[in-house]
Amino acid sequence: MQHSQNDRFRIALYVSLYTGIYVIAFSVIALISTIVLAIDPYILAKVGRFIQFAIQLVAAFVTYFVFIKRHAQLFTRTEFWKMVGFSTMIEMILGMAVLLPSGLLRAIPPQMSVLIVMISGIVAFLATSLGYSNRFGNTILKAELVRRAKMDSETFR
């Protein structure tokens, strides 16, 4: 299978879609967290660990959903790994862009900062690879193909 400029454009389009969804979800969660902290400061200590993973998973899942709706196919193996790699890289860059100006990493020893970045990279990789997995993709694709077949059959009635 030949790769063309169109394939690169397609990946760039969905990486930017992923970035937009990620930023919007992160902003909404930050706003909700601020409100929740004003009401009950201890609730985020219980739920806060899973919020970032959920944002990453939802952003990847929605991006994959849009891809399948538009193209009625799953990612190829190279598209899958490109999307996982670029999405993980975007998450790491955006995460560092939030952490560095806040000064949170200055209070931690450098070795611990490296460990935190490595663990967040692993979590980002797992969340995006799970969000782009074929397990979810096959379910969405089957439903989309049934929907399209139903629309096509209704057209000829």
N, C-alpha and C positions, 0 to 999 in steps of 0.2 A: 504494500500500500504506500503510495507516494504522499509525502507531506508537503503542503503548499503554504503560501502566505495566508490563505483562508483559514487553515488549521491554527496558525499562530494567532490570528485575529480572534478566532473563536475562543481559544484558551484565555487570551487577554480580556475578552469581553466578560467571561464568566468569573475570572479572578477579580475584576473590578466590581462585578455584581456581588460577589462574596464579600469584598471589602466594604461596600456600601451597607449590606445587610448587617455585617459585623459591627460597624460603627453605630448604626441606628439602634441595634439591640443593646449595645454597650451603653449608649447614652440613655436609653429608656430605663435600663436596669439601674444605672447610677442615680437617676432621678427618683425612681421608686425606693432605692436604698436610702437616699437622703430622707425621704418621708418616713420610712419605716424606722430609721435611727431616731427620729424625733419622737416617735411613739414608743418604741421598745428597743433600746440599744442592744439587748442581749440576743435578740432573734437572729441577727445577721451572723453572730458567732456560730450558730447552729447550722445555718443554711449557706453561709458565705463561701464555704469551700467548693461547693458544687456549681455556683453561679457561673463562673468563667467557663467551665467545661460545658455547661448547658448552652451558653451563648455561642461557643465555637461549634457545637454539634448542630444547633438550630441553623446557624448561618450556612454550614456545609450542606445540610439536608435541604434547605430551601433552594440553594443554588442548584443542587442536583435535580430537584423537582422541576425547576424552570427549564433546565437543560433537556430533561426527558420530555416535558410537555412540548417543547419546540421541535425537537429532532426525532422523537419516538425511537430512541436507541439509548443504550447504556454507553458510558465512557469506554473508550478503548483502553488497553493497558497503559499505553504511553500517556494518554490524556488523564487517566486516573492519577498516575504518579506525578505528572506535572501539576495537576490541581492540588494534590496533597502537599507537594513541596512548596508551591507558591503560597498556598493558604497558610501553611505553617510559618513561612517566612514573614508574611504580612502580619500574622498574629504576634510574632515575636517583636517585630518593628513597632507595632502599635502599643504593645505592652511596655516596651522600653521607653517609648515616647510619653507614656503616662507615668511610669515610675521614676525616670531620671529627674524631671523637673520638681517632683514632689520631695525629693531628698530622702526617701525611705531607704535607698540602698547605701547611703553614706553612714547610717547608724549601724550597719551590719559589717562584720569583717569581710575582706575581699573573697576569701575562700567560700564563705557562706553565700555571698552574692552570686558567685559562679554556679554553685550548687542550685540555688533558686532558679537561675536562668535555665540550667540544664533540665531541671524537673518540669518547669513550665513549657519548655520545648517538647519534652516527651508527651506531656498532657495534650499540648496543641496538636502534635502529630497523631496521637490516638483519637482525639475528637474528630479531626478532619477525615482521617481514614475511615472511621466508623460512619460519619455522615455521608461520605461518598461511596460507601460499600455497595456491592451488588445485591446484598440481601434486601436493603431498602429499595434499591433501584429496580429489581425484578418485580416487586410488588407494585410499584408505581407504574412501571412499563406495562404490565398486564392490564391494569385498570385503564390506562390511557389507550391501549390498543382495543380493548372492549368498547370504550366510549367512542372511539373513531369508527369502529365497525358498526356500532349502533347508529351513529349519525349517517354513515354511508348507506346503510340499509333503509333508513327512513327516507332518504332522498329519492330512492327508486320505487317507493310504494305508491 
